[in-house]
């Protein structure tokens, strides 16, 4: 159920990482460690998703988380 949200978060991070790495490559010599350095510079994001769910037998109506 969370796959779509996870994929969107991953895509957003990869976009940010690509931008920061590109900038660092203009300032520093291209290096395989730049993505690791860039990753440390990117703010973490928190993604939220609401879920409607209901048990098969015990609840009389849906619950929203």
Predicted model as a PDB file, atoms N, CA, C, CB and O in Angstrom, pLDDT in the B-factor column:
MODEL        1                                                                  
ATOM      1  N   UNK A   1       0.815  -1.198   0.000  1.00 71.00           N  
ATOM      2  CA  UNK A   1       0.000   0.000   0.000  1.00 71.00           C  
ATOM      3  C   UNK A   1       0.862   1.267   0.000  1.00 71.00           C  
ATOM      4  CB  UNK A   1      -0.929  -0.005   1.203  1.00 71.00           C  
ATOM      5  O   UNK A   1       0.403   2.322  -0.438  1.00 71.00           O  
ATOM      6  N   UNK A   2       2.083   1.176   0.478  1.00 81.00           N  
ATOM      7  CA  UNK A   2       2.940   2.358   0.579  1.00 81.00           C  
ATOM      8  C   UNK A   2       3.929   2.477  -0.581  1.00 81.00           C  
ATOM      9  CB  UNK A   2       3.698   2.328   1.885  1.00 81.00           C  
ATOM     10  O   UNK A   2       4.731   3.410  -0.613  1.00 81.00           O  
ATOM     11  N   UNK A   3       3.882   1.557  -1.519  1.00 89.00           N  
ATOM     12  CA  UNK A   3       4.864   1.528  -2.600  1.00 89.00           C  
ATOM     13  C   UNK A   3       4.891   2.827  -3.405  1.00 89.00           C  
ATOM     14  CB  UNK A   3       4.574   0.364  -3.523  1.00 89.00           C  
ATOM     15  O   UNK A   3       5.968   3.344  -3.700  1.00 89.00           O  
ATOM     16  N   UNK A   4       3.745   3.351  -3.757  1.00 89.00           N  
ATOM     17  CA  UNK A   4       3.692   4.587  -4.550  1.00 89.00           C  
ATOM     18  C   UNK A   4       4.360   5.737  -3.802  1.00 89.00           C  
ATOM     19  CB  UNK A   4       2.230   4.954  -4.888  1.00 89.00           C  
ATOM     20  O   UNK A   4       5.139   6.490  -4.386  1.00 89.00           O  
ATOM     21  N   UNK A   5       4.059   5.873  -2.519  1.00 87.00           N  
ATOM     22  CA  UNK A   5       4.654   6.946  -1.713  1.00 87.00           C  
ATOM     23  C   UNK A   5       6.156   6.745  -1.585  1.00 87.00           C  
ATOM     24  CB  UNK A   5       4.006   7.004  -0.315  1.00 87.00           C  
ATOM     25  O   UNK A   5       6.917   7.708  -1.681  1.00 87.00           O  
ATOM     26  N   UNK A   6       6.592   5.519  -1.371  1.00 89.00           N  
ATOM     27  CA  UNK A   6       8.026   5.230  -1.283  1.00 89.00           C  
ATOM     28  C   UNK A   6       8.728   5.584  -2.591  1.00 89.00           C  
ATOM     29  CB  UNK A   6       8.259   3.747  -0.939  1.00 89.00           C  
ATOM     30  O   UNK A   6       9.812   6.167  -2.574  1.00 89.00           O  
ATOM     31  N   UNK A   7       8.125   5.239  -3.712  1.00 92.00           N  
ATOM     32  CA  UNK A   7       8.729   5.551  -5.014  1.00 92.00           C  
ATOM     33  C   UNK A   7       8.811   7.052  -5.250  1.00 92.00           C  
ATOM     34  CB  UNK A   7       7.932   4.895  -6.139  1.00 92.00           C  
ATOM     35  O   UNK A   7       9.802   7.539  -5.795  1.00 92.00           O  
ATOM     36  N   UNK A   8       7.781   7.791  -4.848  1.00 91.00           N  
ATOM     37  CA  UNK A   8       7.808   9.254  -4.994  1.00 91.00           C  
ATOM     38  C   UNK A   8       8.902   9.865  -4.127  1.00 91.00           C  
ATOM     39  CB  UNK A   8       6.442   9.860  -4.623  1.00 91.00           C  
ATOM     40  O   UNK A   8       9.604  10.778  -4.562  1.00 91.00           O  
ATOM     41  N   UNK A   9       9.048   9.367  -2.906  1.00 90.00           N  
ATOM     42  CA  UNK A   9      10.087   9.878  -2.005  1.00 90.00           C  
ATOM     43  C   UNK A   9      11.476   9.576  -2.559  1.00 90.00           C  
ATOM     44  CB  UNK A   9       9.933   9.265  -0.596  1.00 90.00           C  
ATOM     45  O   UNK A   9      12.367  10.424  -2.513  1.00 90.00           O  
ATOM     46  N   UNK A  10      11.655   8.365  -3.083  1.00 91.00           N  
ATOM     47  CA  UNK A  10      12.940   7.983  -3.674  1.00 91.00           C  
ATOM     48  C   UNK A  10      13.257   8.864  -4.880  1.00 91.00           C  
ATOM     49  CB  UNK A  10      12.927   6.495  -4.088  1.00 91.00           C  
ATOM     50  O   UNK A  10      14.391   9.317  -5.036  1.00 91.00           O  
ATOM     51  N   UNK A  11      12.264   9.110  -5.731  1.00 93.00           N  
ATOM     52  CA  UNK A  11      12.458   9.957  -6.905  1.00 93.00           C  
ATOM     53  C   UNK A  11      12.847  11.377  -6.486  1.00 93.00           C  
ATOM     54  CB  UNK A  11      11.179   9.984  -7.767  1.00 93.00           C  
ATOM     55  O   UNK A  11      13.751  11.975  -7.070  1.00 93.00           O  
ATOM     56  N   UNK A  12      12.158  11.916  -5.469  1.00 92.00           N  
ATOM     57  CA  UNK A  12      12.480  13.267  -4.990  1.00 92.00           C  
ATOM     58  C   UNK A  12      13.918  13.327  -4.484  1.00 92.00           C  
ATOM     59  CB  UNK A  12      11.504  13.696  -3.872  1.00 92.00           C  
ATOM     60  O   UNK A  12      14.643  14.273  -4.792  1.00 92.00           O  
ATOM     61  N   UNK A  13      14.334  12.328  -3.712  1.00 91.00           N  
ATOM     62  CA  UNK A  13      15.696  12.300  -3.189  1.00 91.00           C  
ATOM     63  C   UNK A  13      16.711  12.223  -4.326  1.00 91.00           C  
ATOM     64  CB  UNK A  13      15.879  11.114  -2.233  1.00 91.00           C  
ATOM     65  O   UNK A  13      17.717  12.932  -4.306  1.00 91.00           O  
ATOM     66  N   UNK A  14      16.456  11.369  -5.315  1.00 92.00           N  
ATOM     67  CA  UNK A  14      17.385  11.222  -6.443  1.00 92.00           C  
ATOM     68  C   UNK A  14      17.506  12.523  -7.236  1.00 92.00           C  
ATOM     69  CB  UNK A  14      16.924  10.085  -7.369  1.00 92.00           C  
ATOM     70  O   UNK A  14      18.589  12.857  -7.716  1.00 92.00           O  
ATOM     71  N   UNK A  15      16.403  13.255  -7.375  1.00 93.00           N  
ATOM     72  CA  UNK A  15      16.434  14.546  -8.065  1.00 93.00           C  
ATOM     73  C   UNK A  15      17.296  15.541  -7.286  1.00 93.00           C  
ATOM     74  CB  UNK A  15      14.999  15.103  -8.247  1.00 93.00           C  
ATOM     75  O   UNK A  15      18.131  16.234  -7.868  1.00 93.00           O  
ATOM     76  N   UNK A  16      17.092  15.608  -5.986  1.00 93.00           N  
ATOM     77  CA  UNK A  16      17.894  16.507  -5.149  1.00 93.00           C  
ATOM     78  C   UNK A  16      19.370  16.113  -5.190  1.00 93.00           C  
ATOM     79  CB  UNK A  16      17.381  16.492  -3.693  1.00 93.00           C  
ATOM     80  O   UNK A  16      20.244  16.972  -5.305  1.00 93.00           O  
ATOM     81  N   UNK A  17      19.639  14.821  -5.097  1.00 92.00           N  
ATOM     82  CA  UNK A  17      21.012  14.323  -5.108  1.00 92.00           C  
ATOM     83  C   UNK A  17      21.699  14.684  -6.413  1.00 92.00           C  
ATOM     84  CB  UNK A  17      21.040  12.805  -4.897  1.00 92.00           C  
ATOM     85  O   UNK A  17      22.844  15.136  -6.411  1.00 92.00           O  
ATOM     86  N   UNK A  18      21.009  14.488  -7.525  1.00 93.00           N  
ATOM     87  CA  UNK A  18      21.577  14.805  -8.839  1.00 93.00           C  
ATOM     88  C   UNK A  18      21.934  16.282  -8.935  1.00 93.00           C  
ATOM     89  CB  UNK A  18      20.592  14.429  -9.955  1.00 93.00           C  
ATOM     90  O   UNK A  18      22.994  16.629  -9.458  1.00 93.00           O  
ATOM     91  N   UNK A  19      21.069  17.148  -8.441  1.00 93.00           N  
ATOM     92  CA  UNK A  19      21.313  18.587  -8.483  1.00 93.00           C  
ATOM     93  C   UNK A  19      22.533  18.964  -7.648  1.00 93.00           C  
ATOM     94  CB  UNK A  19      20.083  19.349  -7.990  1.00 93.00           C  
ATOM     95  O   UNK A  19      23.379  19.738  -8.095  1.00 93.00           O  
ATOM     96  N   UNK A  20      22.622  18.423  -6.446  1.00 93.00           N  
ATOM     97  CA  UNK A  20      23.743  18.755  -5.560  1.00 93.00           C  
ATOM     98  C   UNK A  20      25.054  18.194  -6.109  1.00 93.00           C  
ATOM     99  CB  UNK A  20      23.487  18.211  -4.140  1.00 93.00           C  
ATOM    100  O   UNK A  20      26.081  18.872  -6.060  1.00 93.00           O  
ATOM    101  N   UNK A  21      25.033  16.970  -6.630  1.00 93.00           N  
ATOM    102  CA  UNK A  21      26.243  16.377  -7.220  1.00 93.00           C  
ATOM    103  C   UNK A  21      26.705  17.211  -8.408  1.00 93.00           C  
ATOM    104  CB  UNK A  21      25.983  14.912  -7.660  1.00 93.00           C  
ATOM    105  O   UNK A  21      27.899  17.475  -8.551  1.00 93.00           O  
ATOM    106  N   UNK A  22      25.780  17.623  -9.255  1.00 92.00           N  
ATOM    107  CA  UNK A  22      26.149  18.463 -10.406  1.00 92.00           C  
ATOM    108  C   UNK A  22      26.827  19.749  -9.958  1.00 92.00           C  
ATOM    109  CB  UNK A  22      24.909  18.796 -11.247  1.00 92.00           C  
ATOM    110  O   UNK A  22      27.825  20.169 -10.544  1.00 92.00           O  
ATOM    111  N   UNK A  23      26.284  20.369  -8.921  1.00 92.00           N  
ATOM    112  CA  UNK A  23      26.904  21.583  -8.400  1.00 92.00           C  
ATOM    113  C   UNK A  23      28.300  21.291  -7.854  1.00 92.00           C  
ATOM    114  CB  UNK A  23      26.026  22.204  -7.306  1.00 92.00           C  
ATOM    115  O   UNK A  23      29.247  22.019  -8.152  1.00 92.00           O  
ATOM    116  N   UNK A  24      28.429  20.236  -7.061  1.00 92.00           N  
ATOM    117  CA  UNK A  24      29.734  19.905  -6.476  1.00 92.00           C  
ATOM    118  C   UNK A  24      30.768  19.604  -7.549  1.00 92.00           C  
ATOM    119  CB  UNK A  24      29.606  18.712  -5.534  1.00 92.00           C  
ATOM    120  O   UNK A  24      31.952  19.888  -7.367  1.00 92.00           O  
ATOM    121  N   UNK A  25      30.336  19.038  -8.652  1.00 92.00           N  
ATOM    122  CA  UNK A  25      31.265  18.740  -9.750  1.00 92.00           C  
ATOM    123  C   UNK A  25      31.777  20.018 -10.417  1.00 92.00           C  
ATOM    124  CB  UNK A  25      30.583  17.848 -10.793  1.00 92.00           C  
ATOM    125  O   UNK A  25      32.832  20.005 -11.051  1.00 92.00           O  
ATOM    126  N   UNK A  26      31.036  21.116 -10.277  1.00 92.00           N  
ATOM    127  CA  UNK A  26      31.527  22.380 -10.836  1.00 92.00           C  
ATOM    128  C   UNK A  26      32.562  23.026  -9.923  1.00 92.00           C  
ATOM    129  CB  UNK A  26      30.363  23.346 -11.069  1.00 92.00           C  
ATOM    130  O   UNK A  26      33.373  23.839 -10.366  1.00 92.00           O  
ATOM    131  N   UNK A  27      32.526  22.655  -8.643  1.00 91.00           N  
ATOM    132  CA  UNK A  27      33.423  23.250  -7.662  1.00 91.00           C  
ATOM    133  C   UNK A  27      34.641  22.366  -7.388  1.00 91.00           C  
ATOM    134  CB  UNK A  27      32.673  23.513  -6.369  1.00 91.00           C  
ATOM    135  O   UNK A  27      35.758  22.856  -7.218  1.00 91.00           O  
ATOM    136  N   UNK A  28      34.401  21.056  -7.350  1.00 90.00           N  
ATOM    137  CA  UNK A  28      35.456  20.105  -7.028  1.00 90.00           C  
ATOM    138  C   UNK A  28      35.717  19.171  -8.204  1.00 90.00           C  
ATOM    139  CB  UNK A  28      35.087  19.297  -5.779  1.00 90.00           C  
ATOM    140  O   UNK A  28      34.906  19.067  -9.124  1.00 90.00           O  
ATOM    141  N   UNK A  29      36.842  18.505  -8.160  1.00 88.00           N  
ATOM    142  CA  UNK A  29      37.169  17.497  -9.163  1.00 88.00           C  
ATOM    143  C   UNK A  29      36.157  16.349  -9.022  1.00 88.00           C  
ATOM    144  CB  UNK A  29      38.656  16.980  -8.996  1.00 88.00           C  
ATOM    145  O   UNK A  29      35.865  15.899  -7.914  1.00 88.00           O  
ATOM    146  N   UNK A  30      35.634  15.890 -10.154  1.00 84.00           N  
ATOM    147  CA  UNK A  30      34.677  14.785 -10.132  1.00 84.00           C  
ATOM    148  C   UNK A  30      35.286  13.586  -9.410  1.00 84.00           C  
ATOM    149  CB  UNK A  30      34.254  14.395 -11.571  1.00 84.00           C  
ATOM    150  O   UNK A  30      36.421  13.193  -9.678  1.00 84.00           O  
ATOM    151  N   UNK A  31      34.521  13.022  -8.501  1.00 86.00           N  
ATOM    152  CA  UNK A  31      35.019  11.929  -7.659  1.00 86.00           C  
ATOM    153  C   UNK A  31      33.850  11.007  -7.336  1.00 86.00           C  
ATOM    154  CB  UNK A  31      35.687  12.474  -6.344  1.00 86.00           C  
ATOM    155  O   UNK A  31      32.705  11.452  -7.251  1.00 86.00           O  
ATOM    156  N   UNK A  32      34.137   9.746  -7.159  1.00 86.00           N  
ATOM    157  CA  UNK A  32      33.071   8.797  -6.835  1.00 86.00           C  
ATOM    158  C   UNK A  32      32.497   9.013  -5.442  1.00 86.00           C  
ATOM    159  CB  UNK A  32      33.585   7.383  -6.952  1.00 86.00           C  
ATOM    160  O   UNK A  32      31.446   8.457  -5.124  1.00 86.00           O  
ATOM    161  N   UNK A  33      33.156   9.802  -4.608  1.00 88.00           N  
ATOM    162  CA  UNK A  33      32.662  10.083  -3.258  1.00 88.00           C  
ATOM    163  C   UNK A  33      31.694  11.269  -3.235  1.00 88.00           C  
ATOM    164  CB  UNK A  33      33.833  10.356  -2.322  1.00 88.00           C  
ATOM    165  O   UNK A  33      31.049  11.506  -2.213  1.00 88.00           O  
ATOM    166  N   UNK A  34      31.579  12.008  -4.319  1.00 90.00           N  
ATOM    167  CA  UNK A  34      30.702  13.182  -4.332  1.00 90.00           C  
ATOM    168  C   UNK A  34      29.243  12.838  -4.020  1.00 90.00           C  
ATOM    169  CB  UNK A  34      30.781  13.866  -5.682  1.00 90.00           C  
ATOM    170  O   UNK A  34      28.604  13.581  -3.276  1.00 90.00           O  
ATOM    171  N   UNK A  35      28.690  11.745  -4.555  1.00 90.00           N  
ATOM    172  CA  UNK A  35      27.294  11.432  -4.183  1.00 90.00           C  
ATOM    173  C   UNK A  35      27.118  11.199  -2.681  1.00 90.00           C  
ATOM    174  CB  UNK A  35      26.819  10.196  -4.941  1.00 90.00           C  
ATOM    175  O   UNK A  35      26.084  11.555  -2.115  1.00 90.00           O  
ATOM    176  N   UNK A  36      28.115  10.608  -2.039  1.00 91.00           N  
ATOM    177  CA  UNK A  36      28.031  10.383  -0.593  1.00 91.00           C  
ATOM    178  C   UNK A  36      28.061  11.716   0.149  1.00 91.00           C  
ATOM    179  CB  UNK A  36      29.188   9.474  -0.113  1.00 91.00           C  
ATOM    180  O   UNK A  36      27.289  11.930   1.083  1.00 91.00           O  
ATOM    181  N   UNK A  37      28.954  12.608  -0.269  1.00 90.00           N  
ATOM    182  CA  UNK A  37      29.034  13.938   0.343  1.00 90.00           C  
ATOM    183  C   UNK A  37      27.728  14.693   0.095  1.00 90.00           C  
ATOM    184  CB  UNK A  37      30.248  14.738  -0.222  1.00 90.00           C  
ATOM    185  O   UNK A  37      27.181  15.317   1.004  1.00 90.00           O  
ATOM    186  N   UNK A  38      27.238  14.632  -1.136  1.00 91.00           N  
ATOM    187  CA  UNK A  38      25.999  15.326  -1.486  1.00 91.00           C  
ATOM    188  C   UNK A  38      24.832  14.800  -0.667  1.00 91.00           C  
ATOM    189  CB  UNK A  38      25.703  15.174  -2.980  1.00 91.00           C  
ATOM    190  O   UNK A  38      23.976  15.574  -0.239  1.00 91.00           O  
ATOM    191  N   UNK A  39      24.791  13.500  -0.446  1.00 91.00           N  
ATOM    192  CA  UNK A  39      23.718  12.886   0.324  1.00 91.00           C  
ATOM    193  C   UNK A  39      23.657  13.462   1.738  1.00 91.00           C  
ATOM    194  CB  UNK A  39      23.907  11.367   0.379  1.00 91.00           C  
ATOM    195  O   UNK A  39      22.575  13.649   2.294  1.00 91.00           O  
ATOM    196  N   UNK A  40      24.809  13.737   2.306  1.00 90.00           N  
ATOM    197  CA  UNK A  40      24.859  14.319   3.653  1.00 90.00           C  
ATOM    198  C   UNK A  40      24.364  15.764   3.679  1.00 90.00           C  
ATOM    199  CB  UNK A  40      26.281  14.259   4.193  1.00 90.00           C  
ATOM    200  O   UNK A  40      23.966  16.260   4.733  1.00 90.00           O  
ATOM    201  N   UNK A  41      24.383  16.438   2.539  1.00 90.00           N  
ATOM    202  CA  UNK A  41      23.971  17.837   2.466  1.00 90.00           C  
ATOM    203  C   UNK A  41      22.470  18.014   2.245  1.00 90.00           C  
ATOM    204  CB  UNK A  41      24.722  18.524   1.362  1.00 90.00           C  
ATOM    205  O   UNK A  41      21.940  19.109   2.436  1.00 90.00           O  
ATOM    206  N   UNK A  42      21.792  16.957   1.849  1.00 90.00           N  
ATOM    207  CA  UNK A  42      20.363  17.035   1.521  1.00 90.00           C  
ATOM    208  C   UNK A  42      19.538  16.838   2.788  1.00 90.00           C  
ATOM    209  CB  UNK A  42      19.977  15.973   0.450  1.00 90.00           C  
ATOM    210  O   UNK A  42      19.759  15.897   3.549  1.00 90.00           O  
ATOM    211  N   UNK A  43      18.583  17.744   3.001  1.00 84.00           N  
ATOM    212  CA  UNK A  43      17.675  17.612   4.146  1.00 84.00           C  
ATOM    213  C   UNK A  43      16.800  16.379   3.967  1.00 84.00           C  
ATOM    214  CB  UNK A  43      16.795  18.881   4.309  1.00 84.00           C  
ATOM    215  O   UNK A  43      16.373  16.064   2.856  1.00 84.00           O  
ATOM    216  N   UNK A  44      16.543  15.697   5.055  1.00 80.00           N  
ATOM    217  CA  UNK A  44      15.649  14.547   5.012  1.00 80.00           C  
ATOM    218  C   UNK A  44      14.217  15.023   4.823  1.00 80.00           C  
ATOM    219  CB  UNK A  44      15.776  13.699   6.296  1.00 80.00           C  
ATOM    220  O   UNK A  44      13.828  16.077   5.326  1.00 80.00           O  
ATOM    221  N   UNK A  45      13.445  14.241   4.100  1.00 81.00           N  
ATOM    222  CA  UNK A  45      12.029  14.510   3.926  1.00 81.00           C  
ATOM    223  C   UNK A  45      11.235  13.461   4.686  1.00 81.00           C  
ATOM    224  CB  UNK A  45      11.642  14.524   2.427  1.00 81.00           C  
ATOM    225  O   UNK A  45      11.676  12.322   4.841  1.00 81.00           O  
ATOM    226  N   UNK A  46      10.073  13.852   5.151  1.00 82.00           N  
ATOM    227  CA  UNK A  46       9.163  12.905   5.756  1.00 82.00           C  
ATOM    228  C   UNK A  46       7.905  12.894   4.912  1.00 82.00           C  
ATOM    229  CB  UNK A  46       8.856  13.264   7.245  1.00 82.00           C  
ATOM    230  O   UNK A  46       7.292  13.935   4.680  1.00 82.00           O  
ATOM    231  N   UNK A  47       7.529  11.730   4.461  1.00 82.00           N  
ATOM    232  CA  UNK A  47       6.332  11.566   3.643  1.00 82.00           C  
ATOM    233  C   UNK A  47       5.268  10.860   4.472  1.00 82.00           C  
ATOM    234  CB  UNK A  47       6.644  10.769   2.339  1.00 82.00           C  
ATOM    235  O   UNK A  47       5.565   9.913   5.200  1.00 82.00           O  
ATOM    236  N   UNK A  48       4.034  11.322   4.359  1.00 82.00           N  
ATOM    237  CA  UNK A  48       2.920  10.737   5.087  1.00 82.00           C  
ATOM    238  C   UNK A  48       1.878  10.243   4.100  1.00 82.00           C  
ATOM    239  CB  UNK A  48       2.304  11.754   6.067  1.00 82.00           C  
ATOM    240  O   UNK A  48       1.739  10.780   3.002  1.00 82.00           O  
ATOM    241  N   UNK A  49       1.155   9.222   4.501  1.00 81.00           N  
ATOM    242  CA  UNK A  49       0.074   8.702   3.679  1.00 81.00           C  
ATOM    243  C   UNK A  49      -1.047   8.239   4.601  1.00 81.00           C  
ATOM    244  CB  UNK A  49       0.567   7.538   2.761  1.00 81.00           C  
ATOM    245  O   UNK A  49      -0.794   7.595   5.619  1.00 81.00           O  
ATOM    246  N   UNK A  50      -2.269   8.564   4.249  1.00 81.00           N  
ATOM    247  CA  UNK A  50      -3.429   8.090   5.000  1.00 81.00           C  
ATOM    248  C   UNK A  50      -3.886   6.759   4.425  1.00 81.00           C  
ATOM    249  CB  UNK A  50      -4.581   9.128   4.964  1.00 81.00           C  
ATOM    250  O   UNK A  50      -3.823   6.529   3.217  1.00 81.00           O  
ATOM    251  N   UNK A  51      -4.336   5.907   5.295  1.00 76.00           N  
ATOM    252  CA  UNK A  51      -4.823   4.598   4.871  1.00 76.00           C  
ATOM    253  C   UNK A  51      -6.198   4.343   5.463  1.00 76.00           C  
ATOM    254  CB  UNK A  51      -3.842   3.485   5.286  1.00 76.00           C  
ATOM    255  O   UNK A  51      -6.418   4.579   6.651  1.00 76.00           O  
ATOM    256  N   UNK A  52      -7.119   3.865   4.648  1.00 71.00           N  
ATOM    257  CA  UNK A  52      -8.401   3.363   5.129  1.00 71.00           C  
ATOM    258  C   UNK A  52      -8.282   1.854   5.210  1.00 71.00           C  
ATOM    259  CB  UNK A  52      -9.594   3.800   4.197  1.00 71.00           C  
ATOM    260  O   UNK A  52      -7.818   1.210   4.268  1.00 71.00           O  
ATOM    261  N   UNK A  53      -8.694   1.297   6.319  1.00 69.00           N  
ATOM    262  CA  UNK A  53      -8.641  -0.143   6.425  1.00 69.00           C  
ATOM    263  C   UNK A  53      -9.761  -0.659   7.304  1.00 69.00           C  
ATOM    264  CB  UNK A  53      -7.298  -0.585   6.966  1.00 69.00           C  
ATOM    265  O   UNK A  53     -10.325   0.078   8.113  1.00 69.00           O  
ATOM    266  N   UNK A  54     -10.074  -1.922   7.139  1.00 67.00           N  
ATOM    267  CA  UNK A  54     -11.111  -2.546   7.926  1.00 67.00           C  
ATOM    268  C   UNK A  54     -10.755  -4.021   8.079  1.00 67.00           C  
ATOM    269  CB  UNK A  54     -12.512  -2.359   7.270  1.00 67.00           C  
ATOM    270  O   UNK A  54     -10.263  -4.653   7.144  1.00 67.00           O  
ATOM    271  N   UNK A  55     -11.007  -4.553   9.254  1.00 69.00           N  
ATOM    272  CA  UNK A  55     -10.778  -5.981   9.439  1.00 69.00           C  
ATOM    273  C   UNK A  55     -11.851  -6.753   8.673  1.00 69.00           C  
ATOM    274  CB  UNK A  55     -10.790  -6.362  10.954  1.00 69.00           C  
ATOM    275  O   UNK A  55     -12.870  -6.188   8.278  1.00 69.00           O  
ATOM    276  N   UNK A  56     -11.623  -7.994   8.475  1.00 70.00           N  
ATOM    277  CA  UNK A  56     -12.581  -8.789   7.705  1.00 70.00           C  
ATOM    278  C   UNK A  56     -13.871  -9.050   8.462  1.00 70.00           C  
ATOM    279  CB  UNK A  56     -11.959 -10.101   7.310  1.00 70.00           C  
ATOM    280  O   UNK A  56     -14.939  -9.139   7.857  1.00 70.00           O  
ATOM    281  N   UNK A  57     -13.781  -9.174   9.790  1.00 72.00           N  
ATOM    282  CA  UNK A  57     -14.986  -9.586  10.507  1.00 72.00           C  
ATOM    283  C   UNK A  57     -15.308  -8.778  11.759  1.00 72.00           C  
ATOM    284  CB  UNK A  57     -14.859 -11.001  10.883  1.00 72.00           C  
ATOM    285  O   UNK A  57     -16.479  -8.672  12.123  1.00 72.00           O  
ATOM    286  N   UNK A  58     -14.321  -8.210  12.424  1.00 72.00           N  
ATOM    287  CA  UNK A  58     -14.583  -7.696  13.767  1.00 72.00           C  
ATOM    288  C   UNK A  58     -15.039  -6.233  13.846  1.00 72.00           C  
ATOM    289  CB  UNK A  58     -13.363  -7.849  14.575  1.00 72.00           C  
ATOM    290  O   UNK A  58     -15.582  -5.836  14.877  1.00 72.00           O  
ATOM    291  N   UNK A  59     -14.847  -5.430  12.820  1.00 66.00           N  
ATOM    292  CA  UNK A  59     -15.235  -4.022  12.900  1.00 66.00           C  
ATOM    293  C   UNK A  59     -16.487  -3.760  12.075  1.00 66.00           C  
ATOM    294  CB  UNK A  59     -14.090  -3.119  12.423  1.00 66.00           C  
ATOM    295  O   UNK A  59     -16.708  -4.372  11.031  1.00 66.00           O  
ATOM    296  N   UNK A  60     -17.286  -2.847  12.566  1.00 67.00           N  
ATOM    297  CA  UNK A  60     -18.526  -2.535  11.865  1.00 67.00           C  
ATOM    298  C   UNK A  60     -18.324  -1.466  10.788  1.00 67.00           C  
ATOM    299  CB  UNK A  60     -19.580  -2.075  12.858  1.00 67.00           C  
ATOM    300  O   UNK A  60     -19.181  -1.302   9.919  1.00 67.00           O  
ATOM    301  N   UNK A  61     -17.182  -0.722  10.832  1.00 66.00           N  
ATOM    302  CA  UNK A  61     -16.924   0.307   9.822  1.00 66.00           C  
ATOM    303  C   UNK A  61     -15.420   0.508   9.645  1.00 66.00           C  
ATOM    304  CB  UNK A  61     -17.603   1.640  10.215  1.00 66.00           C  
ATOM    305  O   UNK A  61     -14.622   0.025  10.447  1.00 66.00           O  
ATOM    306  N   UNK A  62     -15.041   1.231   8.578  1.00 65.00           N  
ATOM    307  CA  UNK A  62     -13.632   1.501   8.273  1.00 65.00           C  
ATOM    308  C   UNK A  62     -12.996   2.375   9.344  1.00 65.00           C  
ATOM    309  CB  UNK A  62     -13.499   2.174   6.905  1.00 65.00           C  
ATOM    310  O   UNK A  62     -13.679   3.155  10.008  1.00 65.00           O  
ATOM    311  N   UNK A  63     -11.689   2.239   9.505  1.00 64.00           N  
ATOM    312  CA  UNK A  63     -10.906   3.108  10.372  1.00 64.00           C  
ATOM    313  C   UNK A  63      -9.928   3.886   9.500  1.00 64.00           C  
ATOM    314  CB  UNK A  63     -10.155   2.289  11.478  1.00 64.00           C  
ATOM    315  O   UNK A  63      -9.380   3.342   8.541  1.00 64.00           O  
ATOM    316  N   UNK A  64      -9.712   5.140   9.825  1.00 65.00           N  
ATOM    317  CA  UNK A  64      -8.774   5.980   9.080  1.00 65.00           C  
ATOM    318  C   UNK A  64      -7.554   6.230   9.952  1.00 65.00           C  
ATOM    319  CB  UNK A  64      -9.436   7.327   8.646  1.00 65.00           C  
ATOM    320  O   UNK A  64      -7.679   6.647  11.103  1.00 65.00           O  
ATOM    321  N   UNK A  65      -6.380   5.974   9.401  1.00 57.00           N  
ATOM    322  CA  UNK A  65      -5.130   6.270  10.104  1.00 57.00           C  
ATOM    323  C   UNK A  65      -4.543   7.528   9.576  1.00 57.00           C  
ATOM    324  CB  UNK A  65      -4.132   5.133   9.973  1.00 57.00           C  
ATOM    325  O   UNK A  65      -3.484   7.955  10.036  1.00 57.00           O  
TER     326      UNK A  65                                                      
ENDMDL                                                                          
END                                                                             
